[in-house]
Amino acid sequence: MIKIVTDSSADLPAAVAQEMGISVVPLYVRFGDEIYRERVDLSDDEFYQKLLYGGVHPVTIQPNPNDFAEVYRELSREADGILSIHISSKLSGTPNSASQAKKMITSECPIEVLDSQTITAALGLITIAAAEAANAGKGLPEVKAVAEEAMLNTYALCLLDTLKYLLLGGRIGKAKALLGSALRVKPLITVKDGEVVPIAQVRSRAKGIEYLCDFIKNATDVEDLAVAYSTTLDDAQALSQRVASMFTKTEVRLTRLGTTLGVHTGPGTLIIALRGKIPGAQ
């Protein structure tokens, strides 16, 4: 029995994690002197209320090694192996904390830590693929291979409603190039080779949503789909329905964007993530 661990930046709905037996280690978010565990001490609604109206811009903090070690020890009592899949190491120290925790465990249960090179719904889809393999009875090397293949075939594109939070957030890598743009521009960003990069800029939200749909319209061999949102549930539901009409054989997962990326992207953010093949995409 192989157990799967991820972190809260994967933005997995709690019901999905529970159903698939995925353990989720929360990151922390700090507003001034107040520190909360993502989705444990602070709900998504509470986070966005504080982000918008709290007067202090938050920062995210990686889990510490003991957070992971506690989970690993508990799982190792029954597991034949543990695969721990996490946010890109270029965006967070979370994979390093997981690797340190692995060294702290004296159990004979093997533990593999995997840097997904991505974040949010894309990480969620990779984690789900690994959990499906684990629940099908595959061994640790096979489950890891499934996750690594999913990493090569999972794509995500993010539409921002404002540049404000990119400016405030800090860890935006090559997306800094967007900051010279007019504030009315709607940026589209993705994660490539583990870091955030700009893809395009559009003049309206409607054009941005068109861009999201165009990005995936020629996809083939689609295994899984997700739409993530920060604050605009109606937009996300409409986008999910539109995506579902494009790929009638694949369920579209709807999920909420949590604090880890929400700190940097802000309200109004929409993301499409897809596990499959997109011609021309890298």
Steps between C-alpha positions, in 0.01 A plus 500: 500500500654826382395825668498837328585828674480850357477853638214748513632693199355218286155649570340156521139507618483335842245245376732390217799463733295298746345276236836424340694465826731795433661663804529879471758692705399867537720796421477803727389854425602795711311827533727722707544319832222247434593163350244250371512152349342508157146357505547386861503820704382722215241417235528620142216749555671637810829528314358703214313726740825573684690537172255759371410685817752405770740786433812276515630311199572137598796275433500122471728276705603144414414213735786413732664157486319385814166559327597248235674262740183468706300401192770263374523322836124451517475368143808277527325284760288346226652608169740306278629830364426874494514736203503865603427741211543875544497853368794611286818551701555822305182640657520357852730324743230237556678218310813566704302470824357170375849373412630596845208318659581187300844494667337525842294181456648177631227276360590244233215637288659657188416865436543681167473880479411644161529864394206543261646814340152653513226620733125514575260301275783362285666355811158373603456309173847345529424393856167349396672300225744360756219418742308317228806286432555437871136404552527262205765307694816615320831504685699808594725507190195467274304767686796737482534432127131583451547829686809587297319429174207714619747783568600493133139507381331743738448862404344798672421852390402775741301817426549786746249776546761746623876549514480639854566175685787399273665824603433443870572127511863489403566142383394541139820422312491601135146637540671815630512600135127568523535768762580774251162448335195717545304391805188439294669212316388145585814281513516128422775306672614140529771298673786380281802313630372564849466880488229746411525644147278741307312366199286787371310814590145581398287811536190344653395211720282358223800485266698335776240228538505449122876460522463233771261302280716541190798370696341157548265471201735277299600277790497123445519194724344704780510308827390766748386863512460763769382858530621695803379839619574741781183705557277482189308174533244595231776560244667172595176304465431654161857422389468143630183449296669638192802274546271201565329564164843487332600171666181304554673180612696660786361638823609856578607540862411833663731613779579808706832678475647517849744730674825376346434643155215728608748723685670571167204501260217651703124506441344420164762243402400211273712195413456215254710189561512200269671161502539385142675614183494858369665537158777758509496536879819440697 
